[in-house]
């Protein structure tokens, strides 16, 4: 199926994005640029960050939808298999019950013959 990195992507994504944002802001604030240049860079990088965040979110949504579909398909297949097993068990139980009923009837008939022959 999927490797473990894909399964834990949402757990890693938020701290990773937060760390990148904090590192970026600290780097910009410590850079030797004028205030106007720094503000311009902050706006540009903020827009880039938002674009990447949206792209990451959309990719995560797609992966989640795929995982959901796979899960639904898995459950449906198992449900069908389980229903077949239940049906087979019911059929077998019906056959066994009919055989037991036949044996009981024959046993009662034999007991009746023995009883009639004794009296």
C-alpha positions as CSV (number, residue, x, y, z in Angstrom):
1,X,0.0,0.0,0.0
2,X,1.3,3.5,0.9
3,X,4.7,3.9,2.6
4,X,4.6,5.3,6.1
5,X,5.7,8.9,5.0
6,X,2.4,9.3,3.1
7,X,0.4,7.9,6.0
8,X,1.8,10.4,8.4
9,X,2.0,13.4,6.1
10,X,-0.7,15.5,7.9
11,X,1.1,14.9,11.2
12,X,4.3,16.3,9.8
13,X,2.9,19.0,7.6
14,X,1.8,21.6,10.2
15,X,5.0,21.7,12.2
16,X,7.1,21.7,9.1
17,X,5.2,24.7,7.6
18,X,5.3,26.5,10.9
19,X,9.1,26.0,11.2
20,X,9.6,27.2,7.6
21,X,7.5,30.3,8.3
22,X,9.3,31.1,11.5
23,X,12.7,30.6,10.0
24,X,11.8,32.7,7.0
25,X,10.6,35.6,9.2
26,X,13.7,35.5,11.4
27,X,15.9,35.4,8.3
28,X,14.2,38.4,6.8
29,X,14.2,40.4,10.0
30,X,18.0,39.8,10.5
31,X,18.9,40.5,6.8
32,X,20.7,43.8,6.1
33,X,17.9,45.4,4.0
34,X,15.9,48.6,4.2
35,X,12.5,48.5,5.8
36,X,10.8,49.0,2.4
37,X,12.7,46.1,0.9
38,X,12.1,43.9,3.9
39,X,8.3,44.6,3.8
40,X,8.3,43.8,0.1
41,X,10.1,40.6,0.6
42,X,7.8,39.7,3.5
43,X,4.7,40.2,1.3
44,X,6.2,38.2,-1.6
45,X,7.3,35.4,0.6
46,X,4.0,35.4,2.5
47,X,2.2,35.0,-0.8
48,X,4.5,32.2,-1.9
49,X,4.0,30.6,1.5
50,X,0.2,30.8,1.1
51,X,0.4,29.3,-2.4
52,X,2.5,26.4,-1.2
53,X,0.2,25.9,1.8
54,X,-2.9,25.8,-0.4
55,X,-1.1,23.4,-2.8
56,X,-0.1,21.1,0.1
57,X,-3.6,21.3,1.5
58,X,-5.1,20.3,-1.9
59,X,-2.7,17.5,-2.3
60,X,-3.5,16.2,1.2
61,X,-7.2,16.4,0.3
62,X,-6.7,14.3,-2.8
63,X,-4.7,11.7,-0.9
64,X,-7.4,11.6,1.8
65,X,-10.1,11.1,-0.8
66,X,-8.1,8.3,-2.4
67,X,-7.5,6.7,1.0
68,X,-11.2,7.0,1.8
69,X,-12.2,5.4,-1.5
70,X,-9.7,2.5,-0.9
71,X,-11.1,2.1,2.6
72,X,-14.7,2.0,1.3
73,X,-13.8,-0.5,-1.4
74,X,-12.0,-2.7,1.2
75,X,-15.0,-2.7,3.5
76,X,-17.4,-3.4,0.7
77,X,-15.4,-6.4,-0.5
78,X,-15.2,-7.7,3.0
79,X,-18.9,-7.2,3.5
80,X,-19.7,-9.2,0.4
81,X,-17.3,-12.0,1.5
82,X,-18.9,-12.1,4.9
83,X,-22.4,-12.2,3.5
84,X,-21.4,-15.2,1.3
85,X,-20.0,-17.0,4.4
86,X,-23.2,-16.3,6.3
87,X,-25.3,-17.5,3.5
88,X,-23.3,-20.7,3.2
89,X,-23.5,-21.3,6.9
90,X,-27.3,-20.8,6.8
91,X,-27.6,-23.2,3.9
92,X,-25.5,-25.8,5.7
93,X,-27.5,-25.3,8.9
94,X,-30.7,-25.9,7.0
95,X,-29.4,-29.1,5.5
96,X,-28.2,-30.4,8.9
97,X,-31.6,-29.5,10.5
98,X,-33.4,-31.4,7.7
99,X,-31.2,-34.4,8.3
100,X,-31.6,-34.3,12.0
101,X,-35.4,-34.0,11.6
102,X,-35.4,-37.0,9.4
103,X,-33.3,-39.0,11.9
104,X,-35.6,-38.0,14.7
105,X,-38.7,-39.0,12.7
106,X,-37.1,-42.4,11.9
107,X,-36.0,-42.8,15.5
108,X,-39.5,-42.1,16.7
109,X,-41.0,-44.5,14.2
110,X,-38.5,-47.3,15.2
111,X,-39.3,-46.6,18.9
112,X,-43.0,-46.8,18.2
113,X,-42.5,-50.2,16.4
114,X,-40.5,-51.5,19.3
115,X,-43.1,-50.3,21.8
116,X,-45.9,-51.8,19.7
117,X,-44.1,-55.2,19.6
118,X,-43.5,-55.3,23.3
119,X,-47.2,-54.6,24.3
